[in-house]
């Protein structure tokens, strides 16, 4: 048996150390007795592990007063250095640089575990060609990252890691980008490996809807919500799931592909195609063919005879333009129908709508909520809040920073 195998003394010590670190990460700043209660480990065992982790610089121990008693509390030692997040879209790339210490949880008055505000030191954005490939995307990100680091006054050597969000499923086991995604030039690519080689730092990659979930949990509309759904409505449609307070990635890390739930196979598609429009995944009538930004502007451009943006569609709708109002309302109803089944299974307390279409606000959310109540089981839909994302368009790049923080904590553990 390997000396560090699961059943060996070394393996047991490593497992216990991991349990202690996880307990600290979950609680923010627990006492040693609190760690013992959370892990089931003996107080003496916890004391020994904490002492070793303090000596190694992983934890910081302080004496504090809680409930009128002096106790020994521990917290993760804030890392020195910086992290970056990169958000790739269909036609854009956005980069943000933040202090690594800002990604760690802390305990607020009253004992609640919160994350500090995401203080971005510098941020850059650029347009990309539609359907760009991995090399051109990483070249653009590398250049923007250099500009952002320079603005923040951060040396590249102080960059501890980068998180990247992609509008595509990312297999957690291999790191490869799968289909169907709206970036065909990335499909089959070992995204973390290619990005780390290009940027020269450790890289973590995940789906952008999941990263929106991480950001909204830490700093936005999902803070403190145990069971929830983050919905990204943009060129693609994706969802991030929160179960019992933790993001749910699924067996392979690709959970949440709500855009490929079929909602209209038996009816005409957005353009009146019998059986529904064929989706890029190969099915007909997927939610994405009814509710993406491409569909929304595509339904209205023939009426106006020129290209449109989502912002213009929303502005026209708020100004009383009946076709724009109808398209946004229909979009909300299609999304609500797909969410009805999801809510019947998961019974979330809150649904947060993000992505480019979230700027439609009540024009989309009100009909979405009505359709949700129509298609979900009555008990599952009752009391579900549907709100716009608190972080707006910045949710996904901030989530990429949070992902880099996750990777840093795992490496430090």
N, C-alpha and C positions, 0 to 999 in steps of 0.2 A: 504494500500500500504506500502511496506517495506520502511523504512526511507531512504535507499540508492538505491531504485529502479530507473529504467531508467528515469522516469518522475519526480522524486523528486528533491529538491534543492541539496541534497547531491549527487545524481546520476549525475546531471548536472555538479556540481563542479568536480567530478571525471573524467567525460568525457572531460571536458575542460583541466584539468591537463594532461590527457593522450595525448591530441592533442598538447599541448605545448611541452611535452617530445618528441613526435614523430617528431615534427618540428625541434627540436634541434638535434635529432639523424640523421635526413635526411640532414640537412644543415651543421652540424659539429660545427660551432661557429657563429650562427646568432645574429643579433642585436634584441632588443626587438621589434622594428618597423618591422623588417623582419619576426619575429614570428607572429605578428599581421596580416601582409599581407598574410602569408602562411595559417593561421588558420581561418581567418575571424573574429577573436575575437577582441573586443575593446581594444585599447592600455592600458586603465586603468585595464581591466581584466587581460591582459597579465602581466602587472607590478605586480599586486597582486599575481598572481600564481608564477611568477618567484621569488618574495621575499620569499614566503613560501617554495619553493623548495630549495632556497639557504640556508634558515635557517635550513632545514631538511638535508642539506648536499648532496642533489641530483644534484644540479647545482652549478657552480662557475661563478660569474659575474666579469668582468673586464672592465676597461675603455680603449679604444683603438682609434686609428685614422684610419678612412677609408674615402677615397675620400676627404681628407683634413679637415674632421670634426671629432670631438671627439664624440664617440658613446659608448653606453653600450652594450657589447656583452656577451653572456652566452655560456657555454659549459657544457657537462656532467662532473661531478667530477670524475676524474680517481679513480677507486677502488684500495685499497691496498690489496694485496694478489695475489694468483696465480690460474691458470686454467690448466686443463689437457685435452688432447684429446686422444681417443683410437680408432684405426682403426682395425676392425676385417675383415679378408679376409677368403677365403676358407681354406687356410693352414697357415695363419700367424696372428699375432697380433702385432701392433705397438703402442707405447705410447710416447707422447710428453708433456712436461711441459713448460709453458710460463707465463710471468707476465700478470695479468689481465688487467692492463692499456694498454698493447699493442693491445688489441682487440677493443679499442675505436677509432672512426674516428677523424680526425683533419682537419683543413683547411690549405692547402698549399698556398704559395704565388700565387696571382692571383685569390684566392677564390675557387679553386677546393677542393672538399671534398675527402680526401684519408684516407686510413688506414696506420698506421705505419708499417714498416717491421715486419714480424712475427719472432721475436727473440726467438728461442727455447733454453731454458736453458739446457735441457737434453732430450735425446731421447733413447728409447730402442725398440728392436724388437726380436721376437722369433717365431719359427715355431710351428704350432699346427697340431694335427692329422686331416686328411681330414674328413670333416663332424663332427667336434667336437660339443659337446653339450654345453648348456649355463653354466653349473657349471664348467666344465673344462676350458672353455674360460675365465670366470670371475676370476677363480683362477689364471690363467696365467697372466691376465691383472693386478690383484691386486699385484702380485709379481713384475712385471715390473714397475708398478707405484711406488712402494716402492723404487726400485733401482734408478729410475729417480729422485724422490724427494731427495734422499740422495745425488746424484751427484750434483744436483742444489743447495744443501744446504737449502732446503725448508722444514719447519716443516709441517707435515700433517694437523695440525690445521689451517695453512694458505691457505689451498686448498679450494677455494670457490665453485668450481663446476667442472664437467666433462662432456664432449661431447663424444658420442660414435657413430661411423658409422658402419652400418651392410650392407652386400650385399644382401638385401632383402627389400621388401616393409614394411614400418612401419606405422601403422594406427595412425594418429595424434590425433584422438579422444580417443582412448583407450590405446595407447602405445604398443599394441601387434604386434608381428612380424607375417606377413602374408605369404602366399604362392603365387607364387612360389619363393623360395629363394634357394640359394646354401648352406644354413646352416639349414638342416632339424631339427637339435637338438634345434633350437631356435623358431621354428614355434609355434604360440599360446602363447608364453611367454610374460608376462608384462615386457618388457626389462628395461624400466626406473626404475620400482619398484625393480626388482631383482638386478639390478646393484647398485642402491642407497643403498640397504641393505648390499650388499657385500663390497662396497667401502667406505661407511660411509659419503658420501657427496651428494648434489643434482646432478642429472644426467639427461641429455637430450639425446635422441636417434633419429637418422634419417638415411635414406638411404645413402649409401656411395657416390653415384653419386651426390646427392644433396649437400653433404658436399664438394666434389670436386668443385662444382659450387661456394659455399661460399668462399672457399680459393682462387680460381682463380679470383673471383670478387674483393676480398680484396687485394691480393698480386700478381696476375698473369695475364694471358692473357685475362681475361674478365674485367679488370679494366676499368671503364668508358664506357662500352658497354651496351646500353639500352636493346637490344633484341638479345638473343644469346642462344646457346645450348652447354652444356658441355656433352661430350660423354665419358663414361667409357667402355673400351673394355678389359675385363679380363676373368676370369672364367665365369662370367656373363656379360651381356650387359645392361647398364642402361644409362639414360640421366637425366640431370638437366636442367630445363628450366628457362630462365630469360626473363621476360616480363616487359617492361617499367622500367627497372632497378632493379626489385625485383625478387627474386627466387619465382617460382610458384610451390606450393606444391599440388594444386588441392583440391577438396572438402574434401577428407579424408586424404590428405597428401601423397598420393602414386602416384602422377603424374610422368611420365617419364619412364615407363616400356617399352622402345623401343625394348628391347630384345625379346619381345613377340608379335611384329608385324610380321605377316606372309609375307614372301617375296618369297617363293618358293614351295608352296603346290603342284603345278601341275607338277613339275619337280622332277628328282631324287635328293635325299638329298646328303650331303657330302660323304656318303659312297655308293651312288647309290641306296638308298632305294626308291622304287616307292612311290610317294606322299610326299616325304620329310621325314626326320628323325622325330620321335616323340619327342617332347620337354617335359621337366619335368612339364610344365603347362598343358599338355594333348593335345595340338594342334600339327599339323605337319607343318614343314617348317618355324618355327619361326626364326627370325634373329639370335638368340643365338645359334641355331643348325648349323648355317653357319659361324659364325664370332667370336666364343669364343676362348680362348687360348687352350681349350681342343680339339676343332676341328682342329685348326691350327697344333698343334703338332701331333694329331692323324692321319692326312693325310700324314705326312712325316715319322713318326716312322717306318711304315712297309718298307719303302724304304731303311732305314738305319739300321734297325734291332736292335735298342736300344732306350731307352727313350731319349727325347730331352727337352730342355728348350726353351722358346721363344727367349731368348738372343742368343742361339746358332742358331736358325732358322734365325734370323736377320743377324747374322754374316756370315752365309753361303750364304744368299741371296746377301749381299754386296760383297761377294767374287766371285759371278758369278754363284752360284748353281741354275740352272734353275728351278727345282721343288720348291725350297724355294721361289724364286721370284714369281713364278706362284701362289702359295698358298696365299702369302701376297697380291698380286694384286687382286686375286679373293675375298679375305676377304674385301678389300677396296671397291670393286664394290658392294658386297652384302650390306654393310653398307650404301653406297651412295644411293642405291635404296630405302632402308627404310627411309633414311633422306629426299629423294625427296618429299615424301608425307608430311612429317612434315614441310619442308620448304615452301611447297605450302600453308599450312595453317597458319603458324606463321611468315613467311618471316624474319628470323633472319639475323642480319648483320654479325655474326661470329659464327663459329662452332669450338670448342676447343676439340681436341682428347686427352684423357687421358687414364689411365689404363696401364696394362702391354704391350698391343700391340702398344701403342703409340711410343715405342722405335724403331719401324720400320720406323718412319718418312715418307719421301717421297715415300718409297716403298709401303706404304699403303695409304697415304694421296692423292697422285696424282691420282691414279685410283678411290679413293673415290670421289674426286672432279669431275672427269669426269663423273662418274655415277650419281652424284647429278645433274649435268647440263642436263643429259639425261632424268632423271625421274621427276624432278621438273618442275613446270610451268616456262616458260622462264623468266618472270618478277621476279619470286620469287628467282630463282637461280642466277640471274645477280648480280654480285658484292659481293656475299657471300664469306667471307674469311674462309678458313679451315686451322687451324694451330695446332701444337702440344701444349699440356699443358705446361705452363711456370714453374710449380712447380714439374713436374715429379712425381715420386712415392710418394713424401711427401704430395701431394695435399690433400689426404683424411684425414690424421691425423691432418694436419693444419686446414682443414675444421671442424674437430671435436673440435679443440680449439675454432674456431670462433663460433661454435654452443653453446659451453659453455658460451662464451661471450654474445651471444644473450639471453640466459636464465638468465644470471646475470643482464643484463640491464632490462629485463622484471620484474624481482623480485625487483630490485631497484626502478623501476617506480611506 
